[in-house]
Amino acid sequence: MHGPTGSNGPTGLTGPTGPTGLPKAELHLHIEGTLEPELAFALAARNGVTLPYADTAALREAYRFSDLQSFLDLYYGLMAVLRTAEDFTELTDAYLGRAAAQGVRHAEIFFDPQAHTARGVPVGTVIEGLSASLERSEERYGISTRLIMCFLRDESAESALATLEAAKPHLDRITGVGLDSAEVGHPPAKFREVYEAAAALGLRRVAHAGEEGPAAYIREALDVLGVERIDHGLRCMEDPELVERLVRERVPLTLCPLSNVRLRAIDVLADHPLRAMMAAGLLVTVNSDDPAYFGGYVGDNFDGVRDALGLTPEQLRELARNSFEASFLDDDEPRRARYLSEVEAYEFGAE
């Protein structure tokens, strides 16, 4: 039985034998980007927040973006409804329910503490709320989880360091750090010091690079920040030597196809380089990014690339395998092996 999907995109509900039901890990998911209009209005009413939209239909109509910045303006504005730990728990529960319905077995979830502390919401409140959901995720939804704290790259490096310091009492619940928000003009090297501090604390490291920014940002994230995974990485294809390196070093790329179309990184899904990236030997995964805003959850992304790029069941299975191989389940190899066996056992039916 399938649950709800993206509010303004393809349903992607092809039944339990299609790409939607294929066991998969989601490695590029911003929890704030799962805020559906209905929940936004419910939380606004509960917290006494007035939204500048007449109703959910008007809010959905605003989900038409010309670029990354136009999305970020709405994204951060809508966060005003998130005030209490209960709000973050409800937001995360809603995502996990949708993810379970679309085959997700493991999720590594980004959150943006600076976007909340700037509004007076303590980082502890955010983490407590998220954790209340994640701690029961496996029991309730059959999904294992990891939590990744992201720094906003259009804020200062000093703010990132202060955020890491504020999160120290909660590091038992945080697996890694990431870097997101407006990419152009904010190179990875700006955050060298905070990534060095995170590494010293034993945190895993990922970063957005090569979405709107150049391929050089991917190199910089690898060489200066020491990241283990590149989020997006779309523009690596402009640099053949970089592609060779990524293949040789098996650096995972967490692609988000529907997001790329919605933010105009590519014009139409049929132009997406995913198939070429797979053919080049890159370790690519498919994810949903900010699914409430971009027209679909991760199963919808699998369905979308299957239809637009003509991917075969074996290619879809490769993407699912990649997602578990690229995950931070290193401390839980039996679980990873179990998930991979589920991928191999999955049977695609006629559709």
C-alpha positions as CSV (number, residue, x, y, z in Angstrom):
1,M,0.0,0.0,0.0
2,H,1.4,3.4,-1.0
3,G,1.2,6.6,1.0
4,P,1.1,10.2,-0.3
5,T,3.6,11.5,-2.7
6,G,4.9,14.9,-3.8
7,S,2.2,17.5,-3.7
8,N,2.7,19.0,-7.2
9,G,4.4,16.4,-9.4
10,P,4.1,12.9,-10.8
11,T,2.5,10.3,-8.5
12,G,5.1,7.7,-9.5
13,L,2.9,5.0,-7.9
14,T,3.6,2.1,-10.2
15,G,2.8,-0.6,-7.6
16,P,5.1,-2.7,-5.4
17,T,6.7,-4.4,-8.4
18,G,8.0,-1.2,-10.1
19,P,10.9,1.2,-9.3
20,T,8.9,2.7,-6.4
21,G,9.0,-0.4,-4.4
22,L,12.6,-1.2,-5.1
23,P,14.5,-1.3,-1.8
24,K,16.8,1.8,-1.6
25,A,18.6,4.2,0.6
26,E,18.1,8.0,0.4
27,L,21.3,9.9,1.0
28,H,20.3,13.4,-0.1
29,L,17.2,14.6,1.7
30,H,16.7,17.9,3.5
31,I,14.1,17.4,6.2
32,E,13.0,21.0,5.9
33,G,12.4,20.3,2.2
34,T,9.7,17.7,3.1
35,L,7.3,20.4,4.5
36,E,4.1,19.8,2.5
37,P,1.7,22.8,2.2
38,E,-1.0,21.0,4.3
39,L,1.5,20.5,7.2
40,A,2.8,24.0,6.8
41,F,-0.6,25.5,7.3
42,A,-1.4,23.2,10.2
43,L,1.8,24.1,12.0
44,A,1.2,27.8,11.2
45,A,-2.2,27.6,12.9
46,R,-0.7,25.8,15.9
47,N,2.1,28.3,16.3
48,G,0.2,31.5,15.5
49,V,2.2,32.1,12.3
50,T,0.5,34.0,9.4
51,L,1.6,32.7,6.0
52,P,1.5,35.1,3.0
53,Y,-0.7,32.6,1.0
54,A,-4.4,32.3,1.0
55,D,-4.4,28.5,1.1
56,T,-2.5,25.4,0.2
57,A,-3.3,25.8,-3.5
58,A,-1.8,29.3,-3.5
59,L,1.3,28.0,-1.8
60,R,1.7,25.2,-4.3
61,E,1.4,27.8,-7.1
62,A,4.5,29.5,-5.6
63,Y,6.5,26.3,-6.2
64,R,7.6,27.6,-9.6
65,F,11.3,28.4,-9.4
66,S,13.6,30.1,-11.9
67,D,16.8,29.1,-10.1
68,L,18.3,27.9,-6.8
69,Q,18.0,31.3,-5.1
70,S,14.3,31.7,-6.0
71,F,13.7,28.3,-4.3
72,L,15.8,29.2,-1.2
73,D,13.8,32.4,-0.7
74,L,10.6,30.4,-0.3
75,Y,12.2,27.5,1.5
76,Y,13.7,29.6,4.3
77,G,10.5,31.8,4.6
78,L,8.3,28.7,5.1
79,M,10.5,27.4,7.9
80,A,8.9,30.1,10.2
81,V,6.2,27.5,11.0
82,L,8.7,25.2,12.6
83,R,9.0,26.3,16.3
84,T,8.9,23.4,18.7
85,A,10.4,19.9,19.1
86,E,7.0,18.5,18.4
87,D,6.9,20.3,15.0
88,F,10.2,18.7,14.0
89,T,9.0,15.3,15.1
90,E,5.8,15.6,13.1
91,L,7.7,16.8,10.0
92,T,10.1,13.8,10.2
93,D,7.3,11.3,10.9
94,A,5.5,12.6,7.8
95,Y,8.6,12.1,5.6
96,L,9.4,8.7,7.0
97,G,5.8,7.5,6.2
98,R,6.2,8.7,2.6
99,A,9.7,7.2,2.3
100,A,8.6,3.8,3.5
101,A,5.8,3.8,0.9
102,Q,8.4,4.4,-1.8
103,G,10.8,1.6,-0.9
104,V,13.3,3.5,1.4
105,R,15.0,1.1,3.8
106,H,17.7,3.5,5.0
107,A,17.7,7.4,5.1
108,E,20.6,9.8,5.8
109,I,18.8,13.0,6.6
110,F,20.1,16.6,6.4
111,F,19.0,19.4,8.6
112,D,20.0,23.1,8.7
113,P,20.4,24.3,12.3
114,Q,21.4,27.9,11.4
115,A,18.1,28.4,9.6
116,H,16.4,27.7,12.9
117,T,18.8,29.3,15.5
118,A,18.5,32.5,13.4
119,R,14.8,32.5,14.3
120,G,15.4,31.8,18.0
121,V,14.9,28.1,17.9
122,P,17.8,26.4,19.8
123,V,19.8,23.7,18.1
124,G,18.9,21.3,20.9
125,T,15.2,21.8,20.2
126,V,15.7,20.9,16.6
127,I,17.8,17.8,17.3
128,E,15.5,16.6,20.1
129,G,12.5,16.8,17.8
130,L,14.2,15.1,14.9
131,S,15.6,12.4,17.2
132,A,12.2,11.6,18.7
133,S,11.1,10.5,15.3
134,L,14.3,8.9,14.1
135,E,14.7,6.8,17.3
136,R,11.5,4.9,16.5
137,S,11.9,5.0,12.7
138,E,13.0,1.4,12.3
139,E,10.2,0.0,14.5
140,R,7.5,2.2,13.0
141,Y,8.6,2.5,9.4
142,G,11.3,-0.2,8.8
143,I,13.8,2.5,8.0
144,S,17.3,2.8,9.6
145,T,18.5,6.4,9.8
146,R,21.5,8.7,10.1
147,L,21.5,12.4,10.8
148,I,23.7,14.9,9.0
149,M,24.1,18.5,10.2
150,C,24.6,20.9,7.3
151,F,26.2,24.4,7.4
152,L,24.7,27.2,5.2
153,R,27.5,28.2,2.8
154,D,26.0,31.7,2.4
155,E,26.6,32.3,6.1
156,S,30.0,32.9,7.6
157,A,32.6,30.3,8.4
158,E,32.5,31.7,12.0
159,S,28.8,30.9,12.1
160,A,29.5,27.4,11.0
161,L,32.1,26.9,13.7
162,A,29.7,28.3,16.3
163,T,27.0,25.9,15.1
164,L,29.4,22.9,15.4
165,E,30.3,24.0,18.9
166,A,26.6,24.4,19.9
167,A,25.9,20.9,18.6
168,K,28.7,19.2,20.6
169,P,26.3,18.0,23.4
170,H,24.3,16.2,20.8
171,L,27.0,14.6,18.7
172,D,25.9,11.1,19.8
173,R,22.9,11.6,17.5
174,I,24.8,13.1,14.6
175,T,26.7,11.0,12.1
176,G,28.2,13.7,9.9
177,V,28.3,17.3,8.6
178,G,27.3,18.7,5.2
179,L,27.4,22.0,3.3
180,D,24.4,23.3,1.4
181,S,22.4,26.5,0.3
182,A,23.5,29.0,-2.3
183,E,26.6,27.6,-4.0
184,V,27.8,30.2,-6.4
185,G,30.3,32.5,-4.8
186,H,30.8,30.4,-1.8
187,P,33.6,27.9,-2.5
188,P,34.2,24.9,-0.3
189,A,37.5,26.2,0.9
190,K,35.7,28.9,2.9
191,F,34.8,26.1,5.4
192,R,38.2,24.4,5.7
193,E,38.5,25.1,9.4
194,V,35.0,23.8,10.4
195,Y,35.5,20.6,8.3
196,E,38.9,20.0,10.0
197,A,37.2,20.4,13.4
198,A,34.4,18.0,12.4
199,A,36.9,15.4,11.2
200,A,38.7,15.7,14.6
201,L,35.4,14.9,16.3
202,G,35.0,11.8,14.2
203,L,32.2,13.1,12.0
204,R,31.7,12.0,8.4
205,R,31.9,14.7,5.8
206,V,29.8,15.4,2.7
207,A,29.2,18.7,0.7
208,H,27.0,20.0,-2.0
209,A,29.2,20.8,-5.0
210,G,28.8,21.1,-8.8
211,E,25.1,21.8,-8.8
212,E,25.1,25.4,-9.9
213,G,28.8,25.9,-9.0
214,P,31.6,24.7,-11.3
215,A,33.3,21.3,-11.4
216,A,36.3,23.0,-9.6
217,Y,34.1,23.1,-6.5
218,I,33.9,19.3,-6.5
219,R,37.7,19.1,-6.6
220,E,37.9,21.6,-3.8
221,A,35.4,19.8,-1.6
222,L,37.5,16.6,-2.0
223,D,40.9,18.1,-1.6
224,V,40.3,20.9,1.0
225,L,37.3,19.6,3.0
226,G,38.2,15.9,2.7
227,V,34.6,14.9,1.9
228,E,33.6,11.3,1.4
229,R,30.6,12.0,-0.8
230,I,29.6,14.7,-3.2
231,D,26.0,15.9,-3.1
232,H,24.8,16.7,-6.6
233,G,28.1,16.7,-8.5
234,L,26.2,17.1,-11.8
235,R,28.9,19.3,-13.4
236,C,31.7,16.8,-13.0
237,M,30.8,15.8,-16.5
238,E,32.4,19.0,-17.8
239,D,35.8,17.8,-16.5
240,P,36.9,14.4,-17.9
241,E,39.9,14.2,-15.6
242,L,37.7,14.8,-12.6
243,V,35.3,12.0,-13.8
244,E,38.3,9.7,-14.0
245,R,39.3,10.5,-10.5
246,L,35.8,10.1,-9.1
247,V,35.6,6.7,-10.8
248,R,39.0,5.6,-9.6
249,E,38.4,6.7,-6.0
250,R,34.8,5.5,-6.0
251,V,33.5,8.8,-4.7
252,P,29.7,8.6,-4.5
253,L,27.5,11.3,-6.1
254,T,24.0,11.9,-4.7
255,L,22.0,13.0,-7.7
256,C,18.5,14.6,-7.5
257,P,17.0,14.5,-11.0
258,L,13.6,16.1,-10.3
259,S,15.3,18.8,-8.3
260,N,17.7,19.5,-11.2
261,V,14.7,20.1,-13.6
262,R,12.7,22.2,-11.1
263,L,15.7,24.4,-10.4
264,R,16.6,24.7,-14.1
265,A,20.0,23.0,-13.8
266,I,18.7,21.0,-16.8
267,D,15.7,21.7,-19.0
268,V,13.9,18.4,-19.1
269,L,14.5,15.0,-17.5
270,A,15.3,13.4,-20.8
271,D,18.5,15.6,-20.9
272,H,19.7,14.4,-17.5
273,P,23.3,13.0,-17.6
274,L,22.5,10.2,-15.2
275,R,22.7,7.5,-17.9
276,A,26.0,8.9,-19.2
277,M,27.3,9.1,-15.7
278,M,26.5,5.4,-15.1
279,A,28.1,4.5,-18.4
280,A,31.3,6.3,-17.3
281,G,31.5,4.1,-14.2
282,L,30.5,6.8,-11.6
283,L,29.0,5.7,-8.3
284,V,25.8,7.6,-8.7
285,T,22.7,7.5,-6.5
286,V,19.2,8.9,-7.0
287,N,17.5,11.0,-4.3
288,S,14.8,13.5,-3.8
289,D,16.5,16.6,-2.3
290,D,13.5,18.7,-1.2
291,P,10.6,16.6,-2.4
292,A,7.7,18.7,-1.2
293,Y,9.0,21.5,-3.5
294,F,10.3,19.6,-6.4
295,G,7.5,17.3,-7.4
296,G,8.3,14.0,-5.9
297,Y,9.9,11.7,-3.3
298,V,12.7,9.3,-4.1
299,G,10.5,6.6,-5.7
300,D,9.1,9.3,-8.0
301,N,12.6,10.2,-9.0
302,F,13.3,6.5,-9.8
303,D,10.1,6.3,-11.9
304,G,11.0,9.6,-13.6
305,V,14.5,8.6,-14.7
306,R,13.2,5.1,-15.7
307,D,10.6,6.7,-18.0
308,A,12.7,9.6,-19.3
309,L,16.0,7.8,-19.8
310,G,14.7,4.3,-20.6
311,L,16.6,2.7,-17.7
312,T,16.3,-1.1,-17.5
313,P,15.4,-3.0,-14.4
314,E,19.1,-3.9,-14.0
315,Q,20.2,-0.3,-14.2
316,L,17.6,0.6,-11.6
317,R,18.9,-2.2,-9.4
318,E,22.4,-0.8,-9.9
319,L,21.2,2.6,-8.6
320,A,19.7,0.9,-5.6
321,R,22.8,-1.1,-4.8
322,N,24.9,2.1,-5.2
323,S,22.7,3.8,-2.6
324,F,23.5,1.3,0.1
325,E,27.2,1.0,-0.9
326,A,27.5,4.8,-0.7
327,S,25.7,5.0,2.7
328,F,27.4,5.5,6.1
329,L,26.4,2.1,7.3
330,D,30.1,1.2,7.7
331,D,29.5,0.5,11.3
332,D,26.7,-1.9,10.5
333,E,27.9,-4.2,7.8
334,P,25.3,-6.9,8.5
335,R,22.5,-4.4,7.9
336,R,24.1,-3.2,4.7
337,A,24.4,-6.8,3.5
338,R,20.8,-7.5,4.3
339,Y,19.6,-4.5,2.4
340,L,21.8,-5.4,-0.6
341,S,20.3,-8.9,-0.6
342,E,16.8,-7.4,-0.6
343,V,17.8,-5.4,-3.8
344,E,19.0,-8.6,-5.5
345,A,15.8,-10.5,-4.5
346,Y,13.5,-7.8,-5.7
347,E,11.3,-8.8,-8.6
348,F,10.2,-6.3,-11.2
349,G,6.8,-7.1,-12.5
350,A,5.1,-6.2,-15.8
351,E,3.7,-2.7,-15.7
